[in-house]
Every structure is written in structure tokens, then in C-alpha cells.
């Protein structure tokens, strides 16, 4: 009597085949995992590199040419290194010995550089403690256009301070009202307070 199902495969052969199939599946999973990890690492390198070459280096070069702004250690990058609508000016060294005017020079010089380039929806001024202030992209553009190649630090501070907003959107400071001190030409308490809050990264 013959087997209607055809010749039987030896049990040992079945085990060998199954083992080979399982081994192949494991290799494929490992290969896919390696490819995924490599892809993520390449993406991270591209994102960080893009931030450095397209955002960070141009801003750093511009700040280095200004005697006031060069006194402040600030880096520029996109929010989360990915958000093309948000520029972050990240203060790394909030030296208490640095007077307030260089901090406003940073904002103005960065705005001047950006005047003919990328338009951002908002600009975050961040310090050691996180975001301290937010500037709207439109205000940032106006600062860059108004002071493009001209102005002095006192005028810069007077222009920037009233535009600063807290992280919840409310105005951080009111308009600068007179009579103003003749030395600074602006409210010194507001200028020092804003610079101090940026140094500390508090809002």
C-alpha cells in the first residue's frame, strides 16, 4: 500500500530546514536593526551638521565682528534642531561681569544678518535655565531692517526691550517712558533686569 501524500520527509531533515529558516529570519532582523540604527545616526549627523553650517556658523561669524556682541557666548540653532520656523539664541556663558548692552547687540546683529535671509516665526532667547524671552519673527525682521548697518547699542536696547515677551506670550516689559537718564538714554533697571533674566534663563 502506497502513501497517497507522497514520500515522507525524514524528521531530522525537517528540523534542519526549520533551524535554517529561523536562523535566516534572525539574520534579517539583525540586519534590519543595524540599518535602522545607522539610518538614525546618519539623520542625527545631518541635522546637527545642517544646524551648524546653515544657522550656527553664520550667526557666530557675524557676532564675532561686533565688539559688543563678541563679549557674549551665544550659539544659534533651530528649535529641537528641526523646527525651521523657530530660531534659538542660546546663551552659554552668563557672566555677571558683562554689562547689559552686549546682550542687545547679540539680538540686533543676528537680526541684521537675518534681514535678507530666512524668515522665522519666532526667536527664543534661552539661557542656562531654558527659554527666557520670545521675539516674534516680524519684530525680529523689523529690528534687522531698522538697524541694518547703523545705530548704537543704546538705540538697540531701547528697540529690543519693549518687544520682549515671556514664554506665555505676555509682554515682559512695558514701553520705556521718560524722563530717561542722560547716560544710558533708557530705563537702566529694565535693561539690567532683561539681561539678567536672559543670563539666568528665567521668565
Backbone bond lengths (Angstrom), bond angles and torsions (degrees), N, CA, C in turn:
res aa  C-N    CA-C-N  psi(-1)  N-CA   C-N-CA  omega(-1)  CA-C   N-CA-C  phi
1 X - - - 1.476 - - 1.515 108.97 -
2 X 1.324 115.15 129.38 1.466 118.78 -176.59 1.512 111.32 -97.51
3 X 1.322 116.45 155.52 1.482 122.86 178.29 1.521 109.05 -80.76
4 X 1.322 115.36 117.86 1.477 119.92 -177.73 1.527 112.51 -68.19
5 X 1.300 118.10 -15.28 1.468 122.51 -178.35 1.523 112.26 -91.27
6 X 1.298 118.52 5.49 1.455 121.04 179.76 1.510 111.11 89.82
7 X 1.313 116.06 -177.98 1.472 120.13 -178.20 1.521 111.73 -67.24
8 X 1.282 113.95 143.23 1.456 119.52 179.85 1.526 110.62 -82.66
9 X 1.364 114.48 140.45 1.459 120.36 177.56 1.526 108.20 -88.71
10 X 1.287 117.21 131.14 1.472 118.91 179.89 1.525 111.40 -58.32
11 X 1.343 114.78 142.37 1.463 120.48 -178.21 1.527 111.68 -56.98
12 X 1.288 118.18 -38.31 1.470 121.51 -179.10 1.516 110.94 -62.64
13 X 1.314 117.22 -37.06 1.459 120.94 179.12 1.522 111.08 -67.03
14 X 1.336 115.38 -39.31 1.474 120.06 177.77 1.520 110.23 -60.37
15 X 1.315 116.57 -43.62 1.460 121.35 179.87 1.524 110.73 -62.39
16 X 1.316 117.00 -42.39 1.461 121.58 179.96 1.524 110.98 -63.48
17 X 1.326 116.27 -43.36 1.466 120.50 179.98 1.522 110.76 -64.06
18 X 1.325 115.82 -46.06 1.474 119.38 179.36 1.523 110.91 -60.69
19 X 1.295 116.05 -41.92 1.470 120.27 179.37 1.525 111.12 -62.29
20 X 1.337 115.36 -41.11 1.466 119.57 178.95 1.518 111.48 -65.05
21 X 1.339 115.98 -41.39 1.472 120.43 178.88 1.521 110.46 -64.24
22 X 1.329 117.45 -44.27 1.472 121.01 179.15 1.523 110.92 -62.43
23 X 1.321 115.81 -41.39 1.466 120.27 179.56 1.527 110.67 -63.41
24 X 1.343 116.31 -40.50 1.463 120.94 178.76 1.524 110.82 -64.11
25 X 1.319 116.53 -42.19 1.464 120.52 178.67 1.532 111.32 -62.61
26 X 1.346 115.44 -41.80 1.464 119.25 178.96 1.524 111.29 -63.31
27 X 1.337 115.67 -40.92 1.455 119.26 179.61 1.527 111.31 -64.73
28 X 1.324 115.24 -40.39 1.467 119.15 179.21 1.526 111.29 -64.86
29 X 1.350 116.11 -41.72 1.464 119.91 178.13 1.520 110.74 -62.63
30 X 1.339 116.53 -42.48 1.458 120.60 179.64 1.520 110.58 -65.22
31 X 1.336 115.82 -41.17 1.463 119.96 178.58 1.519 111.31 -63.92
32 X 1.337 116.93 -41.61 1.474 120.80 178.48 1.525 110.85 -64.66
33 X 1.341 116.37 -38.42 1.464 120.51 178.96 1.522 110.80 -64.70
34 X 1.335 115.79 -43.69 1.468 120.29 179.33 1.525 109.84 -62.16
35 X 1.325 117.03 -43.86 1.460 120.75 179.13 1.523 111.47 -62.36
36 X 1.324 116.31 -39.85 1.469 120.33 179.53 1.522 110.82 -64.78
37 X 1.343 115.91 -45.45 1.466 119.96 -179.93 1.523 110.60 -63.13
38 X 1.321 116.77 -44.83 1.465 120.61 179.02 1.523 110.40 -62.28
39 X 1.334 117.30 -40.87 1.459 121.06 178.69 1.523 112.06 -61.93
40 X 1.340 116.00 -41.60 1.470 120.39 179.09 1.528 110.17 -65.09
41 X 1.340 116.50 -43.63 1.462 119.64 179.45 1.518 111.92 -63.07
42 X 1.323 116.77 -41.09 1.467 120.58 177.70 1.522 110.35 -63.19
43 X 1.339 116.70 -41.13 1.466 120.83 179.07 1.524 111.07 -62.66
44 X 1.345 116.17 -42.77 1.467 120.42 179.20 1.525 110.77 -61.99
45 X 1.336 115.93 -44.14 1.465 120.25 179.22 1.522 110.65 -61.90
46 X 1.325 117.01 -42.71 1.464 120.78 -179.79 1.524 111.28 -64.86
47 X 1.340 116.56 -41.26 1.470 120.61 -179.38 1.524 110.44 -65.15
48 X 1.336 117.12 -48.43 1.462 120.59 -179.65 1.520 110.94 -66.48
49 X 1.323 116.13 -39.97 1.454 119.31 178.36 1.512 112.23 -65.27
50 X 1.335 116.03 -40.77 1.460 120.01 177.48 1.508 112.25 -62.20
51 X 1.342 116.64 -41.30 1.463 120.52 177.34 1.518 111.28 -62.64
52 X 1.315 115.64 -41.10 1.461 119.68 -177.72 1.521 111.74 -66.77
53 X 1.328 116.83 -50.26 1.458 120.30 -173.75 1.531 112.90 -77.75
54 X 1.334 117.59 -36.09 1.462 120.28 -174.39 1.521 113.59 -92.22
55 X 1.334 116.95 -24.63 1.473 120.09 -176.43 1.525 111.37 -121.39
56 X 1.321 117.03 -58.18 1.456 121.18 -172.24 1.513 114.96 -62.87
57 X 1.324 117.32 -51.20 1.463 120.17 -176.10 1.524 113.50 -65.23
58 X 1.323 119.64 -44.77 1.475 118.64 178.39 1.527 112.70 -59.87
59 X 1.341 116.90 -42.14 1.468 119.88 179.77 1.526 110.00 -66.81
60 X 1.336 117.50 -44.01 1.471 120.91 179.73 1.523 110.83 -60.40
61 X 1.339 117.18 -41.16 1.462 120.58 179.55 1.513 111.09 -64.91
62 X 1.329 116.85 -39.97 1.465 120.32 179.37 1.524 111.24 -67.28
63 X 1.323 117.77 -42.48 1.465 121.29 179.80 1.524 111.15 -64.32
64 X 1.339 116.39 -34.87 1.463 120.07 -178.27 1.517 112.37 -66.88
65 X 1.327 117.68 -21.36 1.471 120.78 -178.86 1.519 112.27 -85.08
66 X 1.337 117.32 -10.44 1.461 120.76 179.73 1.521 108.91 -104.20
67 X 1.319 116.12 125.79 1.470 120.43 -173.91 1.520 112.71 -63.14
68 X 1.327 117.70 -32.67 1.461 120.33 178.79 1.522 111.50 -79.17
69 X 1.322 116.22 -51.88 1.466 119.97 -177.34 1.515 112.08 -61.99
70 X 1.327 117.32 -29.84 1.463 121.34 -178.68 1.529 112.24 -66.23
71 X 1.321 117.49 -15.22 1.467 120.80 -179.06 1.527 112.02 -79.63
72 X 1.326 116.33 -10.79 1.461 120.84 -176.54 1.530 109.33 -110.87
73 X 1.316 116.34 131.75 1.465 121.37 -179.20 1.528 109.07 -88.24
74 X 1.323 115.72 98.53 1.467 122.01 -176.82 1.515 109.42 -129.49
75 X 1.326 116.41 137.89 1.463 120.51 172.58 1.523 108.71 -115.11
76 X 1.325 115.98 153.49 1.463 121.39 179.90 1.523 109.34 -118.10
77 X 1.317 115.90 136.47 1.459 120.35 176.77 1.524 108.89 -158.76
78 X 1.311 116.33 165.60 1.449 121.36 175.76 1.525 109.39 -75.26
79 X 1.307 116.98 152.09 1.461 120.49 177.01 1.528 109.22 -61.66
80 X 1.329 116.20 128.85 1.466 123.31 -175.59 1.535 111.79 58.88
81 X 1.326 116.61 13.81 1.465 123.79 -177.47 1.526 112.19 64.99
82 X 1.325 118.40 7.42 1.465 121.36 -175.33 1.522 113.89 -128.90
83 X 1.335 117.40 -27.67 1.465 121.44 -173.13 1.527 110.34 -77.34
84 X 1.320 116.53 104.59 1.462 121.23 -176.88 1.524 112.76 -71.36
85 X 1.323 117.90 -9.21 1.466 120.90 -178.24 1.519 112.93 -94.13
86 X 1.339 117.64 -8.51 1.465 119.95 -173.26 1.521 111.36 -130.68
87 X 1.341 115.51 122.52 1.462 122.21 175.67 1.521 108.81 -99.74
88 X 1.324 116.49 134.92 1.465 121.82 177.86 1.519 108.72 -112.72
89 X 1.338 116.11 124.21 1.461 121.74 170.94 1.527 105.99 -100.91
90 X 1.313 115.19 103.72 1.468 122.04 -168.82 1.523 110.42 -101.26
91 X 1.323 115.33 112.72 1.461 121.68 -178.17 1.523 109.59 -81.61
92 X 1.337 116.32 121.13 1.460 120.76 -177.29 1.523 112.42 -97.92
93 X 1.299 117.41 -31.16 1.458 119.21 -178.26 1.513 109.39 -128.43
94 X 1.328 115.75 102.75 1.453 120.69 178.91 1.515 111.28 -93.16
95 X 1.300 116.81 68.02 1.461 122.06 -177.45 1.522 109.47 -66.56
96 X 1.321 115.93 122.13 1.462 119.93 -177.94 1.521 111.42 -66.57
97 X 1.337 117.10 -18.40 1.466 120.14 -178.58 1.527 112.08 -78.07
98 X 1.323 116.92 -15.99 1.458 120.39 -179.74 1.534 108.87 -78.95
99 X 1.319 118.33 126.82 1.467 119.97 178.09 1.525 111.32 -67.37
100 X 1.337 115.25 172.99 1.463 118.37 -172.00 1.522 115.07 -73.85
101 X 1.332 118.51 -31.48 1.461 120.16 -172.32 1.535 114.00 -59.23
102 X 1.332 121.25 -38.01 1.460 119.40 178.28 1.525 114.11 -57.51
103 X 1.329 117.16 -28.85 1.455 119.47 -178.99 1.529 111.49 -67.80
104 X 1.320 115.93 -37.23 1.467 119.47 177.67 1.524 110.40 -74.22
105 X 1.326 116.27 -29.08 1.464 119.94 175.50 1.524 110.19 -62.30
106 X 1.337 116.93 -36.94 1.464 120.72 178.04 1.524 110.57 -58.95
107 X 1.330 116.06 -47.67 1.469 120.52 -178.70 1.521 110.82 -62.22
108 X 1.321 117.01 -46.20 1.463 120.99 -175.90 1.529 111.35 -67.95
109 X 1.322 117.15 -43.88 1.466 120.07 -179.82 1.534 110.42 -63.33
110 X 1.326 116.82 -42.59 1.463 120.32 177.36 1.520 110.83 -63.74
111 X 1.337 116.72 -38.36 1.466 120.54 178.90 1.523 110.89 -68.17
112 X 1.331 116.73 -39.13 1.466 120.47 177.42 1.520 110.76 -61.72
113 X 1.320 117.20 -43.11 1.454 121.37 178.78 1.523 110.79 -62.09
114 X 1.328 114.56 -36.46 1.458 120.15 -175.38 1.527 113.17 -84.47
115 X 1.326 117.15 -6.22 1.466 120.64 -172.21 1.525 112.72 -56.04
116 X 1.318 116.84 -37.93 1.465 120.83 -177.41 1.521 112.26 -110.25
117 X 1.326 116.79 14.59 1.459 120.18 -176.31 1.529 110.35 -117.43
118 X 1.327 114.93 -138.13 1.457 122.93 -176.57 1.524 112.33 -64.14
119 X 1.342 116.32 135.88 1.463 120.10 173.18 1.525 108.15 -95.19
120 X 1.328 115.57 127.05 1.460 120.69 178.36 1.520 109.95 -105.29
121 X 1.321 114.98 149.93 1.456 119.05 177.56 1.515 112.40 -74.52
122 X 1.318 116.05 -31.01 1.467 120.44 177.75 1.519 109.41 -157.59
123 X 1.333 114.65 159.58 1.458 122.44 178.66 1.519 106.94 -126.17
124 X 1.308 116.63 127.14 1.464 122.00 -179.85 1.522 109.08 -103.18
125 X 1.324 116.06 127.29 1.465 121.66 172.81 1.527 106.60 -97.44
126 X 1.321 115.70 109.01 1.462 120.54 -173.85 1.523 110.91 -114.84
127 X 1.342 115.11 149.69 1.461 121.58 177.20 1.510 110.07 -128.84
128 X 1.319 116.21 -160.61 1.460 120.71 -177.61 1.527 112.33 -61.08
129 X 1.307 116.66 -31.79 1.462 119.63 -177.84 1.508 114.49 -91.87
130 X 1.320 118.03 3.57 1.466 120.86 -178.31 1.520 111.31 114.79
131 X 1.323 116.47 -158.17 1.463 121.77 -178.25 1.521 110.69 -68.71
132 X 1.333 116.16 130.31 1.466 120.83 178.42 1.525 111.07 -104.56
133 X 1.340 116.70 -45.48 1.461 121.54 -177.95 1.520 110.14 -139.40
134 X 1.329 114.72 161.45 1.461 121.74 174.69 1.517 108.72 -130.38
135 X 1.314 115.59 136.05 1.461 122.76 172.46 1.518 107.89 -113.12
136 X 1.313 117.23 138.50 1.460 118.34 175.58 1.524 109.12 -71.47
137 X 1.310 116.12 153.35 1.454 120.15 179.04 1.512 112.59 -61.40
138 X 1.337 116.92 -36.36 1.472 120.98 179.66 1.528 110.88 -65.98
139 X 1.338 115.97 -42.27 1.472 119.24 177.85 1.525 110.66 -65.06
140 X 1.308 116.35 -39.96 1.459 121.60 178.59 1.535 110.20 -60.92
141 X 1.316 116.11 -43.62 1.471 120.49 178.84 1.524 111.22 -64.18
142 X 1.340 115.89 -40.70 1.470 119.38 -179.36 1.528 110.82 -64.98
143 X 1.336 116.76 -39.49 1.466 120.31 177.98 1.528 109.49 -61.51
144 X 1.322 116.28 -45.67 1.461 119.83 -179.54 1.513 112.87 -62.79
145 X 1.338 116.61 -39.62 1.465 120.63 -179.24 1.525 111.26 -72.67
146 X 1.335 115.99 -39.97 1.467 119.94 -175.99 1.519 112.01 -68.39
147 X 1.320 117.02 -39.34 1.463 120.32 -174.88 1.522 112.62 -107.11
148 X 1.310 117.03 19.77 1.462 120.38 -177.72 1.536 110.27 -63.48
149 X 1.335 114.58 104.79 1.459 119.90 177.93 1.514 115.09 77.95
150 X 1.328 117.90 11.42 1.464 117.92 -179.87 1.531 109.39 -152.77
151 X 1.317 114.99 179.90 1.456 120.82 178.87 1.516 111.96 96.02
152 X 1.322 115.86 167.30 1.467 121.22 177.77 1.527 108.70 -127.98
153 X 1.332 117.79 164.49 1.466 120.84 -174.89 1.520 114.87 -55.93
154 X 1.324 117.39 -34.21 1.467 119.66 179.11 1.523 110.13 -65.02
155 X 1.322 116.24 -44.79 1.467 119.94 177.39 1.528 110.64 -63.25
156 X 1.318 115.99 -37.90 1.465 119.32 179.42 1.520 110.98 -62.28
157 X 1.326 116.67 -46.19 1.462 120.31 -179.45 1.524 110.73 -63.35
158 X 1.336 116.16 -42.48 1.468 119.70 179.46 1.531 111.19 -62.45
159 X 1.318 117.34 -32.10 1.465 120.60 -179.26 1.532 111.90 -79.02
160 X 1.319 116.78 -36.54 1.468 120.46 -173.32 1.517 112.47 -79.33
161 X 1.330 117.51 -45.79 1.471 121.28 -171.08 1.527 113.51 -53.70
162 X 1.336 120.46 -49.43 1.467 118.70 -178.32 1.524 113.91 -65.52
163 X 1.317 117.93 -17.08 1.469 121.36 -177.57 1.523 112.71 -89.78
164 X 1.323 116.93 -11.09 1.461 120.32 -178.40 1.524 110.85 -69.98
165 X 1.316 114.80 135.13 1.466 120.67 176.82 1.520 109.81 -124.30
166 X 1.320 114.74 151.04 1.455 119.45 175.83 1.519 110.05 -72.30
167 X 1.313 116.63 172.28 1.458 120.34 -177.44 1.532 112.43 -67.97
168 X 1.322 117.53 -14.72 1.469 120.54 176.85 1.521 112.36 -95.57
169 X 1.329 116.69 2.49 1.454 120.24 173.58 1.505 116.20 99.67
170 X 1.334 118.18 -12.00 1.458 119.89 -179.05 1.525 110.18 -80.88
171 X 1.336 115.57 153.87 1.467 120.11 -179.68 1.530 109.47 -63.29
172 X 1.325 116.12 131.93 1.464 120.13 -179.02 1.518 111.50 -77.40
173 X 1.350 116.48 -33.27 1.452 121.87 -179.44 1.521 108.47 -140.00
174 X 1.310 114.93 151.35 1.454 119.47 176.77 1.513 111.44 -82.09
175 X 1.352 117.07 179.61 1.466 119.38 177.07 1.519 111.05 -62.92
176 X 1.325 116.42 148.81 1.461 120.99 -179.85 1.516 109.23 -81.29
177 X 1.304 115.77 113.01 1.467 120.01 -175.29 1.517 110.80 -105.06
178 X 1.338 116.76 151.55 1.450 122.62 177.42 1.519 111.23 -83.37
179 X 1.340 118.42 175.60 1.470 122.33 -0.88 1.526 111.49 -73.38
180 X 1.332 117.22 140.12 1.457 121.88 -175.62 1.518 110.34 -98.93
181 X 1.313 117.99 146.30 1.464 121.20 178.46 1.531 110.12 -60.71
182 X 1.305 118.58 135.94 1.453 120.21 -176.79 1.523 114.03 -68.03
183 X 1.351 117.26 -22.76 1.457 118.77 -176.25 1.526 111.15 -73.35
184 X 1.320 116.38 -52.37 1.457 120.31 -178.75 1.525 112.12 -90.19
185 X 1.319 115.39 -33.52 1.452 118.09 -176.77 1.515 112.29 76.89
186 X 1.327 118.43 14.20 1.459 122.28 176.76 1.520 107.80 -151.35
187 X 1.323 115.36 170.60 1.461 119.34 -179.74 1.525 109.25 -72.91
188 X 1.321 118.45 107.85 1.460 120.56 -173.20 1.514 113.66 -63.20
189 X 1.330 117.49 -31.85 1.455 120.06 -179.79 1.523 110.12 -65.25
190 X 1.339 116.85 -43.58 1.462 120.24 178.44 1.515 111.08 -64.79
191 X 1.321 117.31 -42.86 1.460 121.13 -179.06 1.526 110.83 -62.04
192 X 1.323 116.67 -45.58 1.460 120.51 -179.31 1.524 111.11 -69.78
193 X 1.343 116.36 -39.85 1.464 119.99 -178.67 1.520 111.20 -64.96
194 X 1.336 117.12 -43.65 1.460 120.43 -179.81 1.515 111.28 -63.60
195 X 1.331 116.37 -44.83 1.462 120.58 178.71 1.525 110.93 -63.14
196 X 1.343 116.11 -40.95 1.457 120.40 178.97 1.508 112.80 -64.01
197 X 1.335 116.19 -39.70 1.464 119.28 179.23 1.524 111.43 -69.12
198 X 1.312 116.36 -34.10 1.473 118.79 176.83 1.538 109.84 -68.02
199 X 1.329 116.79 -41.60 1.464 120.40 178.10 1.535 110.52 -57.53
200 X 1.334 115.14 -43.74 1.455 120.09 -175.44 1.523 112.69 -82.93
201 X 1.339 116.60 -16.87 1.456 119.92 -176.68 1.504 112.35 68.98
202 X 1.349 116.24 36.43 1.466 121.05 -179.74 1.517 109.28 -115.18
203 X 1.344 115.76 156.46 1.455 120.66 -179.60 1.517 110.13 -136.74
